[in-house]
Amino acid sequence: MAKQVKLSARPRSEAGRNAVKQVRARGAVPAVIYGVHDQPANLEVDLKAIQTVLSHAASEHVLVELEINDGGKSTNKLSLIQEVQHHPVRGEILHVDFHAVSATETITSEVPVEPVGEAVGVKTHGGLLQQQVRTIEIECLPQNLPELVTVDVSALNIGDSLHIKDITLPAGVTAVADGDITVFSVSEPNVAEEPAATAAAPEVIKEKKAEAPEAK
């Protein structure tokens, strides 16, 4: 199961580029929360807090209990971090999208996939384990959301593959993606071709010049 963490947020009334600069100047990140039953609302979250949450998670799709503090009033909303925008060069967090969810309604999310074990085709025959997809789309209730999905690849031999339909998911979790999509496969080892031996160039023996006669 994914770890449900708490995260504080504050309403954000300002809009525009200058307002975003002000938000960042006080060590926060602009955010928005939306959901099926709620109107979108602008928020801000503490930069260090969101960095901590993401650094301890297997992916950026994290289930959080979002505590929205508006003056003396506090509202809790179960939310999924839907998207995190990063600066293309510096990598810093620019914006966070939260999706408000209900504990009784199914959600759809991307979950990381990781291999477990050493494939027999790799261990015995020197093959290469290849991973075609890094995440799979799943559907479940929020409380059943897995942090990641592990797949035992130890039985894979050269030429074998595992598809989404072959993966055993946790109880209450269903794959949404096409079951025939290949997730892992083992291919033949890459054998580097030895360069052809270059024939040695024949030695050129120059005719020795006749020595000039000594002067008398």
C-alpha positions, -999 to +999 in steps of 0.1 A: +000+000+000+011+036-006+020+055+025-006+081+032+011+112+044+000+145+058+007+178+040-003+213+050-015+239+024-029+274+024-054+291+001-038+314-025-058+344-037-031+360-058-027+352-095-003+361-122+035+360-126+042+386-098+020+367-074+039+334-082+072+352-074+058+363-041+047+327-033+082+314-040+098+343-021+082+330+011+095+294+005+063+280-009+051+265-042+019+273-061-006+245-063-042+238-073-067+212-061-096+200-081-120+171-080-152+157-094-173+173-066-153+204-059-145+236-078-107+241-085-090+261-058-056+278-058-033+268-030+003+270-019+024+244-001+057+247+017+086+239-006+106+218+019+075+199+029+066+188-006+102+180-014+103+157+017+071+139+006+084+133-029+119+122-018+104+094+003+080+082-024+086+057-052+068+080-076+053+115-077+017+101-076+014+102-038-018+099-017-018+127+009-041+139+035-041+176+026-048+199+055-059+233+041-055+260+067-075+292+061-071+315+090-085+297+120-104+272+099-089+239+088-102+215+062-089+180+054-091+166+019-079+132+008-059+139-024-037+124-049-007+143-062-016+142-099+012+162-115+044+179-104+059+205-128+097+209-127+120+235-141+134+220-173+170+229-164+173+233-127+147+206-118+131+227-090+094+222-083+073+249-100+038+238-095+018+209-080-017+196-090-037+178-064-068+157-072-093+155-044-106+119-041-132+100-021-123+070+001-153+051-014-146+059-051-120+042-073-091+062-087-068+057-116-031+062-112+003+054-127+024+030-104+061+022-109+071-013-118+104-029-105+120-063-112+129-087-083+154-115-086+179-124-113+165-138-146+179-173-153+186-162-188+209-135-175+225-156-147+231-187-167+234-176-204+246-140-201+214-125-216+201-090-211+170-081-190+151-054-207+123-033-192+099-019-218+076+001-194+085+018-161+049+024-149+015+008-154-019+024-151-040+008-124-074+014-108-083+009-072-098+025-041-074+052-026-066+030+005-055+001-018-031+023-039+003+004-040+034+025-037+050+003-064+045-031-081+073-057-079+076-084-104+096-117-100+117-121-132+139-150-120+121-176-142+127-156-174+151-173-199+164-161-232+135-151-254+110-151-226+088-121-217+063-109-191+032-089-200+009-068-179-016-096-178+011-119-163+016-096-133-001-104-100-014-072-086-023-066-049-059-073-038-083-046-050-060-034-077-068-038-114-047-030-144-062-005-168-035-007-195-036-033-223-027-067-209-006-077-239+019-049-233+054-064-226+069-052-194+101-074-191+120-096-215+153-113-218+173-110-250+204-127-264+237-112-251+254-087-273+285-103-287+309-077-300+324-087-333+361-089-333+377-067-360+392-086-389+429-090-387+447-065-409+473-080-431+507-067-424+520-045-451+550-060-469+583-045-459+598-024-486+635-030-490+652-002-508+682-009-529+714+002-512+729+032-530+764+026-543+790+043-522+808+072-539+844+064-547+869+080-523+887+110-536+923+104-543 
